[in-house]
Amino acid sequence: MLSTPKILQGFHATPKALNTDKKWIMAVIAGDVFISAKSTEANGILMDAETADELKFFCQRRLQLGQWRGVDCEVWDLVPEARAAADFKLVELRGLLVSAGDNEFTLACRGVQLLDWHSKHRFCGSCGEAMQNGGTEHAMRCDPCNISNYPRISPCIIVVVTRGEHCLLARQPSWPEGRFSTLAGFVEAGESAEQALHREVFEEVGVEVGNVRYVGSQSWPFPGQLMLGFIAEALTDEIVVDGVEISEAHWCHYDDLPEYVPPPTIMAGRLIKQFVDEVSGG
């Protein structure tokens, strides 16, 4: 006897469809989310099949995303001409970081990332033959080479470095004046996340750290990172910026932070907020 699949209350990422009577559709145009003014499901990110029907003509590709509250959902890749459709608006993925909840943002991230991966793996990198869909899993397969390509995720560390009631915040040369954030960087081949953290902090600001604590993770689809968030204590306090990735860095008191720091919906902001809460007793 087959068991009934457990229904998760948020988003369940899976390539397998449950063939539910109802279906949710997420529409994407060139990496941005096309939202229906008629829908309130998942902050408007999802629309029912009837609403999505008028977009069928513009759909060039569709992929199974998973289930939203137990209902199958797909992502549709629309051609740019779909912008002319009435009662829809285009929303940048970054904008959903502030307006959407964790489950909604995860849903949007998955849709955009899967479409990007699918479009970049249409042909085999070894023999040049056209790749085929993997069927029951998200994979692009070349049968002659017996190769399957899966969606790639690049792990990154992101860390707020603390020193008593101060934390280290920095800015990149390309950022507007007054905008500061935590330190971050890619995990290199052969490294653990903790090793990458020590290396990145020392390379960018010349500070050595210890007492590293893992806080949490967040998908960062620009284009395909997974941010691993940490809090670490400074063992040295002299700051020496590298002048390449970091142009300016300071020790900032928890009640005198720069005017422009990330909101807590972003992992950097979440780390800063946790630091402030811990030292202030908030």
C-alpha positions as CSV (number, residue, x, y, z in Angstrom):
1,M,0.0,0.0,0.0
2,L,1.4,3.4,-1.0
3,S,1.7,6.0,1.7
4,T,0.4,9.5,1.2
5,P,3.3,12.0,0.8
6,K,3.7,14.3,3.7
7,I,2.6,17.8,3.0
8,L,5.0,20.5,4.0
9,Q,3.6,23.8,5.1
10,G,6.1,25.8,3.0
11,F,8.0,24.9,-0.2
12,H,9.2,21.4,-0.8
13,A,11.9,21.4,-3.5
14,T,11.7,18.2,-5.6
15,P,11.8,17.3,-9.3
16,K,8.9,14.8,-8.7
17,A,5.4,15.9,-9.4
18,L,2.5,14.6,-7.2
19,N,0.1,15.1,-10.0
20,T,-2.2,17.2,-7.8
21,D,-5.5,18.4,-9.1
22,K,-4.4,22.0,-8.7
23,K,-1.1,23.5,-10.0
24,W,0.8,26.6,-9.2
25,I,2.8,28.5,-11.8
26,M,5.8,30.8,-11.3
27,A,6.7,32.9,-14.4
28,V,10.2,34.3,-15.1
29,I,11.5,36.7,-17.7
30,A,15.3,36.9,-18.1
31,G,15.9,36.1,-14.4
32,D,13.2,38.4,-13.0
33,V,9.9,37.2,-11.6
34,F,6.7,38.0,-13.5
35,I,4.0,38.5,-10.8
36,S,0.2,38.5,-11.4
37,A,-1.8,41.4,-9.8
38,K,-4.6,38.9,-9.3
39,S,-2.7,36.4,-7.1
40,T,-1.8,36.7,-3.5
41,E,-0.3,33.2,-3.2
42,A,3.4,33.2,-2.0
43,N,3.4,37.0,-2.2
44,G,2.1,36.9,-5.7
45,I,5.0,34.8,-6.9
46,L,2.6,31.9,-7.8
47,M,-0.5,32.0,-9.9
48,D,-3.1,29.4,-10.6
49,A,-3.3,27.6,-14.0
50,E,-6.2,29.7,-15.1
51,T,-4.4,33.0,-14.5
52,A,-1.2,31.6,-16.2
53,D,-3.2,30.5,-19.2
54,E,-2.9,33.8,-21.0
55,L,0.9,33.5,-20.7
56,K,1.1,30.1,-22.5
57,F,1.8,31.7,-25.8
58,F,5.0,33.3,-24.4
59,C,6.3,30.2,-22.6
60,Q,9.4,28.7,-24.1
61,R,10.3,26.2,-21.4
62,R,8.8,24.8,-18.2
63,L,10.3,22.9,-15.3
64,Q,8.9,21.1,-12.3
65,L,9.9,23.0,-9.1
66,G,8.3,20.9,-6.3
67,Q,5.3,21.5,-4.2
68,W,4.0,24.6,-2.5
69,R,1.9,23.6,0.5
70,G,1.3,20.2,-1.0
71,V,0.4,21.5,-4.5
72,D,2.6,20.9,-7.6
73,C,4.3,24.0,-9.0
74,E,6.2,24.7,-12.2
75,V,8.4,27.5,-13.4
76,W,7.8,29.0,-16.8
77,D,10.5,30.7,-18.8
78,L,8.8,33.5,-20.8
79,V,10.1,35.4,-23.8
80,P,10.5,39.2,-23.3
81,E,7.4,40.0,-25.3
82,A,5.3,38.7,-22.3
83,R,6.0,42.0,-20.6
84,A,3.1,43.4,-22.6
85,A,0.5,41.2,-20.8
86,A,-2.0,43.2,-18.7
87,D,-2.2,42.8,-14.9
88,F,1.3,41.5,-14.5
89,K,4.5,43.2,-13.2
90,L,8.2,42.3,-13.4
91,V,10.0,42.1,-10.0
92,E,13.7,41.8,-9.7
93,L,14.8,38.8,-7.7
94,R,16.8,41.0,-5.3
95,G,13.6,42.9,-4.5
96,L,12.1,39.8,-3.1
97,L,14.8,39.6,-0.4
98,V,13.0,42.4,1.4
99,S,9.3,41.8,0.5
100,A,9.1,38.0,0.6
101,G,9.4,35.5,3.4
102,D,12.0,32.7,3.6
103,N,9.8,30.1,1.9
104,E,8.7,32.5,-0.8
105,F,12.3,33.6,-1.5
106,T,13.5,29.9,-1.6
107,L,10.8,29.2,-4.2
108,A,11.8,32.1,-6.3
109,C,15.5,31.3,-6.0
110,R,14.9,27.7,-7.1
111,G,12.9,28.7,-10.2
112,V,15.4,31.3,-11.4
113,Q,18.4,29.1,-10.7
114,L,16.9,26.0,-12.4
115,L,16.1,28.0,-15.6
116,D,19.6,29.5,-15.7
117,W,21.2,26.0,-15.2
118,H,18.9,24.4,-17.8
119,S,19.7,27.0,-20.4
120,K,23.5,26.7,-19.9
121,H,23.6,22.9,-20.1
122,R,21.8,22.2,-23.4
123,F,24.9,20.6,-25.0
124,C,27.4,18.1,-23.7
125,G,30.8,19.7,-22.8
126,S,32.6,16.6,-23.8
127,C,31.1,15.6,-27.2
128,G,28.9,18.6,-28.1
129,E,25.7,16.5,-28.5
130,A,22.4,17.8,-27.3
131,M,21.7,17.0,-23.6
132,Q,18.4,15.3,-22.6
133,N,16.3,15.9,-19.5
134,G,17.0,13.5,-16.7
135,G,13.4,12.4,-16.3
136,T,12.7,11.9,-12.6
137,E,15.6,14.1,-11.4
138,H,16.8,17.6,-12.3
139,A,19.7,16.6,-14.5
140,M,20.8,17.1,-18.1
141,R,22.1,13.8,-19.5
142,C,24.4,12.8,-22.4
143,D,23.8,9.2,-23.2
144,P,26.8,8.7,-25.6
145,C,29.2,10.0,-22.8
146,N,27.2,8.5,-19.9
147,I,27.4,11.9,-18.2
148,S,24.7,13.7,-16.1
149,N,25.0,17.3,-15.2
150,Y,23.2,18.6,-12.1
151,P,22.5,22.1,-11.0
152,R,25.6,23.6,-9.5
153,I,25.7,25.5,-6.2
154,S,28.8,27.4,-5.1
155,P,29.3,27.5,-1.3
156,C,30.4,30.8,0.2
157,I,31.1,31.8,3.7
158,I,29.8,35.1,5.2
159,V,30.9,36.2,8.6
160,V,30.5,39.0,11.1
161,V,33.7,39.4,13.0
162,T,33.2,40.7,16.6
163,R,35.4,42.3,19.2
164,G,33.5,42.8,22.4
165,E,30.8,45.4,21.7
166,H,32.2,46.1,18.2
167,C,31.8,44.2,14.9
168,L,33.9,44.6,11.7
169,L,32.0,46.0,8.8
170,A,33.5,46.7,5.4
171,R,32.6,48.1,2.0
172,Q,33.7,47.1,-1.6
173,P,35.1,49.7,-4.0
174,S,32.0,49.5,-6.2
175,W,29.5,50.2,-3.4
176,P,27.9,53.6,-2.8
177,E,29.3,55.7,0.0
178,G,28.0,54.7,3.4
179,R,27.1,51.2,2.5
180,F,28.8,48.6,4.7
181,S,28.3,44.8,5.2
182,T,30.0,41.7,6.6
183,L,32.9,39.8,5.0
184,A,32.2,37.0,2.5
185,G,34.0,34.8,0.0
186,F,33.9,31.6,-1.9
187,V,35.0,28.3,-0.5
188,E,38.0,27.1,-2.6
189,A,38.6,23.5,-3.8
190,G,39.8,21.3,-0.9
191,E,38.8,23.8,1.8
192,S,36.3,23.4,4.6
193,A,34.0,26.3,5.3
194,E,35.9,27.1,8.4
195,Q,39.2,27.2,6.6
196,A,37.7,29.4,4.0
197,L,36.5,31.8,6.7
198,H,39.9,32.1,8.3
199,R,41.6,32.7,4.9
200,E,39.0,35.2,3.6
201,V,39.0,37.4,6.7
202,F,42.8,37.5,6.8
203,E,43.2,38.1,3.1
204,E,40.6,40.9,3.1
205,V,41.3,42.8,6.3
206,G,44.3,41.2,7.9
207,V,42.5,40.0,11.1
208,E,42.9,36.6,12.7
209,V,39.8,35.0,14.2
210,G,38.7,32.2,16.6
211,N,35.7,30.8,18.3
212,V,33.9,30.4,15.0
213,R,30.1,29.7,15.3
214,Y,27.8,28.5,12.6
215,V,24.5,30.5,12.4
216,G,22.7,29.4,9.3
217,S,22.5,29.4,5.5
218,Q,20.7,31.2,2.7
219,S,20.4,30.6,-1.0
220,W,21.9,33.5,-3.0
221,P,21.0,33.1,-6.6
222,F,23.3,35.7,-8.1
223,P,23.9,33.5,-9.9
224,G,24.1,30.3,-7.8
225,Q,25.7,30.6,-4.3
226,L,24.8,29.1,-1.0
227,M,25.8,31.5,1.8
228,L,27.0,29.8,5.0
229,G,26.7,32.3,7.9
230,F,29.1,32.5,10.8
231,I,30.0,34.7,13.8
232,A,33.7,34.7,14.8
233,E,35.7,36.5,17.4
234,A,38.7,38.6,16.5
235,L,42.1,37.5,17.9
236,T,43.8,40.6,16.5
237,D,42.3,44.0,16.0
238,E,44.6,45.8,13.5
239,I,42.7,46.2,10.2
240,V,44.7,46.1,6.9
241,V,42.4,46.2,3.9
242,D,43.5,44.5,0.7
243,G,42.5,47.5,-1.4
244,V,41.1,45.2,-4.1
245,E,38.0,43.5,-2.8
246,I,37.7,45.7,0.3
247,S,38.3,49.5,0.1
248,E,37.3,50.4,3.7
249,A,36.7,48.6,7.0
250,H,36.0,49.7,10.6
251,W,35.2,48.4,14.0
252,C,31.7,49.6,14.6
253,H,29.9,49.8,18.0
254,Y,26.6,47.9,18.1
255,D,24.6,51.1,18.8
256,D,26.5,53.2,16.3
257,L,26.3,51.2,13.0
258,P,26.7,52.7,9.6
259,E,23.5,54.2,8.0
260,Y,23.3,51.6,5.3
261,V,23.7,48.0,6.4
262,P,21.8,45.0,5.1
263,P,18.3,44.2,6.4
264,P,17.8,41.0,8.5
265,T,16.1,39.3,5.5
266,I,19.6,38.9,4.0
267,M,22.2,36.7,5.7
268,A,24.6,39.6,6.3
269,G,21.8,41.5,8.1
270,R,20.8,38.5,10.0
271,L,24.3,38.0,11.4
272,I,24.6,41.7,12.3
273,K,21.2,41.6,14.1
274,Q,22.2,38.5,16.0
275,F,25.5,40.1,17.1
276,V,23.5,43.3,18.3
277,D,21.0,41.2,20.1
278,E,23.6,39.1,21.9
279,V,25.7,42.1,23.1
280,S,22.7,44.4,23.9
281,G,20.6,41.7,25.5
282,G,17.9,42.4,23.0
